[in-house]
Amino acid sequence: MELKTFYFNALRTCCYLVYDQTGHCIIIDPGCFGHTEEQRLAGYILNNNLNPLYIVNTHCHFDHLMGLGFVRKTFNIPFRMHPLEIENLKRAANYAQLFGFYMIQPGSDYTALSDGEVLTFGNSELKVIHTPGHSPGSVCLYDTKGDVLFTGDLLFAGSVGRTDLPGGDYDQLMDSLSKKIGVLPHQTRIYPGHGPSSTLADEFAVNPYLQHLV
């Protein structure tokens, strides 16, 4: 499995294009904002002869889906999220305005993700892990073969996601980290919703929010 990381919008949201040798790919958290960023994403897909199968959002805060409408229109592919993110999806455009961004409301139709579900594309698989805390329907996506974990805004290099937005819950977030993420192999490399990648081993060693969970 290979991946391409894009840093999109002023909040530097990580969008991941994940693919393998078959050319089939999925798009995780399309936060592209404006024509230039949209074309960066679409251009990479077209120039590398990739075949997008669907979009997956780790959660539905506006900065992670500002490009959702563009991607769906351009590639005519399904959108997948956890059902508990429906309220965040519905109010995404309004929240974007509060932060000084304009986005077209992407609609509320989606295909549900479920905890433990295995997503397939080409010869690759990602397991869905429901990890509430940053938001009610936050999920992580885990490549069991390659020990790669897309953590959304649950876990960052050196920090964790905020819990003061609607639906956030600090106790839930810490429970997700302890019971859902802490049990994974510590050599697992994490790719968060913002910032650089890291490993679980490094995070449990230096991340102040995780050290007491070891």
N, C-alpha and C positions, 0 to 999 in steps of 0.2 A: 504494500500500500504506500502511495506517495501523497504528499500534500503540498499545497501552495498557500501561503499566508498573505492576506491582504489587510492592511491597516486602513480602515475607512472612517470617514467623517471626523469632525473636530474632537470627538471623544475617543478617537483611535480604537474603535471597535475591531476586534479580530474576526475576519471572515475567512473561513477555511474551505478550500476546494480540495476534496479528497477523491483520489482516483487510483486505478491500478493499470496493469499492462493491457487490459481489455479495452481501455479508453472510457469505460463507464465511470461516472463520477456523481457525487452528491455535493450540494452547496450548504455549508453550515453557517448560519447567522449572516445573511446578506445585508450588511449595514451600509452599503454604498450610497453615497449622497451626492447627487448632481451628475451631470452628463459625463464628466471626465472620469469619475470613479466607476460609473456604470460601464463605460467602455473599457476600462482596465480589466474588469472582471469578464465581460463578454469576449473581449479580444483574446484573453488568455485561453478561454475555452475553445474559441474558434481556431486560433492559431495552432493549438495542440491537438486538434481533431478529437476533442473530448465530447462525450455524449451525456449530458446531465439527465439524471433520472428523477430526482426530486430535491426539494429544499427541506432541510431540517433546522428548526430553531431550538437552541438550548433553553431559551425562554423568550418572552415577547415584550421586553422593554423596547422602546422605540428605536434606540440606537443600534439594535441588533436586527431590525427589519425595515429600515428606511428604503432599502432597495428591493424589498419583496415584490412590490407591484411590477417593477421593471423586469425582474428575473422571470416572474410568471408569464408576463406578456411576451417576452423575448423567446423563451424556450418552451412555453406551454407545458409546464411540469407541475406535479402536485406539491402541496405544501403540507408539512407534517409538524405537529407540536403536541405537547401534553394538554389534555382537555382543561386542566386547571389554569391554563394561561389565557382562557377565552376573554376574561375581563381586561387583561393587559393588552390583548390584541385589539379589542374594540375601542379602547381609549388611547391607542398609540399616537394618533395624529394630534389629539388634544395635549398629551404630555409633551410631544415634540415642540409644540408652540410655546409651552411654558419654559422650555430650555432654549428658545430662540431659533428653532428649526422649523422648516415647513416640509411636510410630507403628505402625500395623498394617502388617505386611509385605505389600507390594502384589502379591506373586506374581511369577512369573518368565516369563510368556508375553509376547511382544513380536513386532513386525515389524522385521526388520533394516534398518538404514541402511547404505548403502555409499558409499565415497568417490567424489565426482563425481556422485552421483545428484541429480536435480532434483526437488524436492518442489513440487507444484502445489496451489493452493487458489484457487478463483475465477479471476480473471485474473492471479494473482500466482505467482511462482516463487521458491524459495530453493534455492541449490546447497549440497549437503553437502560440507564440507571436513574430512577426518579430520586432527585436530591433536593427536596424543598428547603427553603430557608431564605435565599435571596429573593425568591418569588415562589408562589405555591406550586407551580408546575415546572420548576427548573429540572432539567435533566443533564446528566453527563453521558457521553458516548464513548464506549470502551472497546478498543481493538484488543481482543484477548490474545491473538497470535503475536502481535508486535509490541504489546504492553505500551499502548498509546491511549491517552485519555483526554478527551475534549471536555473541559470543566465548565464552560460558560462563565458566569460570574459567581460561581460557588467558591472557587479557589484560584488565587493568583500567585505569582511568584512573590513571596514575602508578605502576602496579606490574604484576606478573604473578602467576599462580596458584602456590600452594604445591606442592612436589613431595616432601614428606616423608611423605605418606600412602601406603598400599600401592598399588603400581602406578605411583607417580609417578616421573618421571625428568627431572632438570633439563636434561640434554643434549638429550633428545627435545623438551622444551618450547622450548628456544632454537632448535632445528632447525625446529620447526613455525613459530615466529615468523618466522624468516629466510626459509624456503623456501616456506611456504604463505601467510603473511599479509603479509610484507614486499613481495611482488610485486603486491599489490592496489593500486588507485589510492589515493593518499594522502589524497584528499578523502573517502574512505570514513568514514562515521560508525559508531562501534562502540557496541554495547549489551552491556555485560558482565553476568556472573552476579551481581555485587555492585557497588554504587556507581553513580556517575553515568555518563552517556554521554560520549564524547570523539570525537576523530577520529584516524585513523592519523597524519596530519601532526603533530598535537600530541604524540602519544605518541612518535614518532620524534625529536621535538625535545627533549622534557623527561623522558621515562621513562628512568630510569637503566639499565634492563635492555635497552632497545632502541637507545640512542644509538650503541653500537659496531656495530650492524648496518647503519647507513645507508651 
